[in-house]
């Protein structure tokens, strides 16, 4: 009888841990050492000539990441980004990405990588517009488009392994601030 009770309790603990794992929803507010979690990447890794940087700043009590630079399509280039590899994948209950952003009026993108995006040029992409005012953006996973035919049509939440904010696809000056990014 005692062994059955211990087995039952152990089963509840395992199920509880699995349920907690399923509810993982990254929310980054850039307030605590974001430079240890976020990386800057540009098309120079593939021969492009875009240049830029990500800086972690604050104004008053608002911390944020600022991506700035020049995006150039010369030499088959065309992107700068800051990206975070996720310590845990989001749960199956996640339906999209939420951001709080401001920028220079240009269009930017969120790129997601998953367990299925094994090649460097594979990702899922959704666009968002910016203005000089902080704006809350919701990007449903169903609105993300695959970068190629070898990927499933839209990403699956519990397969997402990284998230990036990207200036992409055309020659322009980039300046975008992100004070929050997470899943909803």
VOSEBA-683075 format. One line per field, with one value per residue (C-alpha): x, y, z negated; residue number from 1; residue in one letter. Coordinates in nm, 4 decimals, padded with zeros to 6 digits. Example, Ala and Ser with C-alpha at 12.3 -4.5 7.8 and 13.67 -1.06 7.14 Angstrom:
BEGIN
px (01.2300|01.3670)
py (-00.4500|-00.1060)
pz (-00.7800|-00.7140)
i (1|2)
aa (A|S)
This chain:
BEGIN
px (00.0000|00.2788|00.4659|00.1474|00.1059|00.4703|00.4285|00.1115|00.2790|00.5835|00.3490|00.1861|00.5280|00.6312|00.3022|00.3343|00.6862|00.5669|00.2794|00.5170|00.7430|00.4433|00.3698|00.7135|00.6625|00.9836|00.9379|01.2488|01.2502|01.6255|01.6722|01.9118|02.2349|02.0736|02.4186|02.4652|02.1599|02.1429|02.3862|02.4337|02.4542|02.4947|02.5094|02.8888|02.8887|02.7835|02.9834|02.7421|02.8470|02.5723|02.6974|02.5459|02.5258|02.2937|02.3190|02.1401|02.0187|01.7702|01.5658|01.4171|01.2872|01.2562|01.5378|01.5589|01.7712|01.8570|01.9479|02.1095|02.3048|02.3116|02.1431|02.2932|02.1891|02.5325|02.7061|02.3822|02.3558|02.0709|02.0335|02.1411|01.9788|01.9957|01.8982|01.8511|01.8777|01.6005|01.6948|01.3562|01.1151|00.7758|00.4823|00.2139|-00.0260|00.1788|00.0062|00.2414|00.5125|00.4486|00.6807|00.6925|00.8829|00.9604|01.1727|01.2436|00.9300|01.0863|00.9485|01.1313|01.0902|01.0869|01.2691|01.2080|01.4265|01.3019|01.4338|01.3552|01.5606|01.8968|02.0564|02.1757|01.9400|01.6270|01.3833|01.0224|00.9517|00.6793|00.6935|00.6022|00.5936|00.7518|00.6915|00.8680|00.6149|00.6308|00.3835|00.2666|00.2793|00.1210|00.2449|00.0462|00.2483|00.0035|00.1324|00.4969|00.6156|00.8787|01.1949|01.1897|00.9952|01.1763|01.0097|00.6589|00.4258|00.4184|00.6245|00.5082|00.5466|00.7178|00.9786|01.1012|01.4688|01.5530|01.3959|01.5521|01.4657|01.5857|01.6370|01.6130|01.5743|01.6371|01.8945|01.8091|01.9223|01.7961|01.7031|01.4630|01.4219|01.2637|01.1745|00.9861|00.9674|00.7991|00.5418|00.1708)
py (00.0000|00.2434|00.1685|00.2461|00.5751|00.6738|00.5791|00.7894|01.0907|01.0528|01.0454|01.3726|01.5337|01.4280|01.5497|01.8782|01.9298|01.8519|02.0996|02.3669|02.3025|02.3395|02.6870|02.8381|03.1906|03.3885|03.7523|03.9636|04.3181|04.3798|04.4834|04.2178|04.1577|04.1102|04.1072|03.7584|03.6273|03.8218|03.8121|04.0492|03.8826|04.0391|03.9124|03.9409|03.5800|03.4898|03.7501|04.0455|04.3991|04.5191|04.6719|04.7599|04.6874|04.6118|04.8242|04.7702|05.1013|05.2534|05.5729|05.6351|05.2988|05.1504|04.9179|04.8229|04.6821|04.9184|04.7707|05.0239|05.0027|04.9997|04.7133|04.6518|04.3996|04.4224|04.0852|03.8925|04.0431|04.2211|04.1788|04.2766|04.1288|04.0545|03.7042|03.4925|03.1161|03.0034|02.8111|02.6345|02.5991|02.7682|02.5494|02.4209|02.6845|02.9677|03.1307|03.4153|03.6695|03.9970|04.2985|04.6520|04.8542|05.1932|05.2866|05.5067|05.4229|05.1324|04.7795|04.5179|04.1458|03.8809|03.5655|03.2358|02.9301|02.5842|02.2314|02.1999|02.5041|02.3325|02.5400|02.8955|03.0568|02.8834|03.0712|03.1800|03.5499|03.8006|04.1760|04.4663|04.8420|05.1018|05.4614|05.6926|05.5976|05.2772|05.0367|04.6933|04.4383|04.0919|03.8505|03.5236|03.2126|03.1524|03.4761|03.3650|03.2547|02.9891|03.1007|02.8007|02.5066|02.2516|02.3840|02.3305|02.6211|02.7801|02.7238|02.5041|02.6701|02.3862|02.3542|02.7178|02.7382|03.1072|03.4470|03.7434|04.1013|04.1723|04.4594|04.2750|04.2572|04.6037|04.8827|05.1098|05.2631|05.0609|05.1933|04.9910|04.9727|04.6737|04.7082|04.3780|04.0610|03.7373|03.4775|03.4938)
pz (00.0000|-00.0935|00.2330|00.4316|00.2440|00.3101|00.6759|00.6977|00.5322|00.7607|01.0598|00.9497|00.9045|01.2572|01.4059|01.2125|01.3485|01.7013|01.6654|01.5352|01.8367|02.0694|01.9306|02.0041|02.1419|02.1712|02.0831|02.1226|01.9889|02.0409|01.6771|01.5467|01.7422|02.0861|02.2477|02.1014|02.2911|02.6184|02.9121|03.2041|03.5474|03.8924|04.2497|04.2344|04.1106|04.4681|04.6651|04.6416|04.5524|04.3164|03.9929|03.6607|03.2917|03.0049|02.6916|02.3638|02.2217|01.9839|01.9649|01.6244|01.5077|01.8601|01.9703|02.3374|02.6174|02.9037|03.2443|03.4772|03.7979|04.1749|04.3577|04.7009|04.9651|05.1318|05.1709|05.1041|04.7558|04.5895|04.2123|03.8640|03.5546|03.1865|03.0851|02.7774|02.7534|02.5218|02.2072|02.2233|02.5114|02.4759|02.3861|02.6188|02.4826|02.6377|02.9356|03.0286|02.9562|02.7727|02.7946|02.6631|02.9266|03.0696|03.3669|03.6640|03.8622|04.0514|04.0650|03.8576|03.8012|03.5351|03.6413|03.4668|03.4977|03.4061|03.3734|03.7460|03.8596|03.8792|04.1571|04.0768|04.3297|04.2015|03.9755|03.9328|03.9816|03.8901|03.9580|03.7330|03.7843|03.5567|03.4596|03.2167|02.9440|02.7383|02.9008|02.7899|03.0736|03.0831|03.3505|03.3619|03.4478|03.7334|03.8927|03.9044|04.2484|04.3141|04.4939|04.7261|04.8572|04.6400|04.3214|04.1931|04.2805|03.9330|03.6179|03.3316|02.9913|02.8072|03.0859|03.0675|02.9701|03.0271|03.0868|03.2667|03.3566|03.7088|03.9524|04.2818|04.6546|04.7965|04.7817|04.4876|04.1607|03.8660|03.5226|03.3097|02.9322|02.7561|02.3875|02.3567|02.5597|02.4676|02.5561|02.4935)
i (1|2|3|4|5|6|7|8|9|10|11|12|13|14|15|16|17|18|19|20|21|22|23|24|25|26|27|28|29|30|31|32|33|34|35|36|37|38|39|40|41|42|43|44|45|46|47|48|49|50|51|52|53|54|55|56|57|58|59|60|61|62|63|64|65|66|67|68|69|70|71|72|73|74|75|76|77|78|79|80|81|82|83|84|85|86|87|88|89|90|91|92|93|94|95|96|97|98|99|100|101|102|103|104|105|106|107|108|109|110|111|112|113|114|115|116|117|118|119|120|121|122|123|124|125|126|127|128|129|130|131|132|133|134|135|136|137|138|139|140|141|142|143|144|145|146|147|148|149|150|151|152|153|154|155|156|157|158|159|160|161|162|163|164|165|166|167|168|169|170|171|172|173|174|175|176|177|178|179|180|181|182|183|184)
aa (X|X|X|X|X|X|X|X|X|X|X|X|X|X|X|X|X|X|X|X|X|X|X|X|X|X|X|X|X|X|X|X|X|X|X|X|X|X|X|X|X|X|X|X|X|X|X|X|X|X|X|X|X|X|X|X|X|X|X|X|X|X|X|X|X|X|X|X|X|X|X|X|X|X|X|X|X|X|X|X|X|X|X|X|X|X|X|X|X|X|X|X|X|X|X|X|X|X|X|X|X|X|X|X|X|X|X|X|X|X|X|X|X|X|X|X|X|X|X|X|X|X|X|X|X|X|X|X|X|X|X|X|X|X|X|X|X|X|X|X|X|X|X|X|X|X|X|X|X|X|X|X|X|X|X|X|X|X|X|X|X|X|X|X|X|X|X|X|X|X|X|X|X|X|X|X|X|X|X|X|X|X|X|X)
